[in-house]
């Protein structure tokens, strides 16, 4: 819900935010300071959250402060970098460095033996689709293999026009156009030139090529406009810094969810590429969120690399108003 503040209290929190020396608004989520007013105690952390938790315009929403399940990862998945829904029992996972994928059993909270698909590298995300597994490398290369141990051993690699300059982080699927989606962490286009925003590109599964026109470009100005249309607050565009780390389609509401690790938020867009909602991610629960996936019923899973602790996967059931 939208919070209503007394005028003088709004001035206090506004000044606190503007005085905070950070490159981005979103690092404010970690502040733990309390302001005391007559008869009330308010948390500026909650107030800042309210500036970025904006989901009044959607039918379904998620309470990211209250996970339904928490799955702690073993040491080999401390740097878990991507997850994808397989069925009601399994998620497939990938970690950064060693060229393995892992099947995680949600019921047993354990792994089947890992599958080797390549040598050491920099692997950023994984996607399961129609009995195939796709793994994204940070230079944009994509590995494809059948969902099996023998399939992993015969993985095929597709190179394309993306490179390490783009720093490709997220791999999703567009069920409308039947293409893979690749989210870039850096504001660089296919020719290596700087752009105004963070691009998501389509990978055509029939031709195994990147489409020239981005599927979507997320910009600071878009976010500023969305925030100010929904909150009575003036946002400074230069402080709105996001770097996408994953993307997934939610079958429940037919929206695309872009996970932002640097910036700690989720941006939700509809099929017309309009921003519909944003969520701030609690850093205490997800210190370095890197992976996102959905079940057919809309249950949300987010994975986070381990920072001073094990990697983890959290699940959130959809809620309605």
Buried (B, 14 or more C-beta within 10 A) or exposed (E): EEEEBEEEBBEBBBEBBEEBEEEBBBBBBBBEEEBEEEEEEBEBBEBBBBBBBBBEBBEBBBBBEEBEEEBEBEEBBBBBBBBBBBEEEBBBBBBBEBBBBBBBEBEEEEBEEBBBBBEEBBBBBBBBBEEEBBBBBBBBBBBBBBBEBEBBEEBEEBEBBBBEBBBBBBBBBBEEEEBBBBBBBBBBBBEEEEBEBBBBBBBBBEEBEBBEEBBBBBBBEBBBBBBEEBBEBEBEBEBBBBBBBBBBBBBBBEBBBBBBBBBBBBBBBBEEEEBBBBBBBBBEBBBBBBBBBBBEEBBBBBBBBBEEEBBBBBBBBBEEE
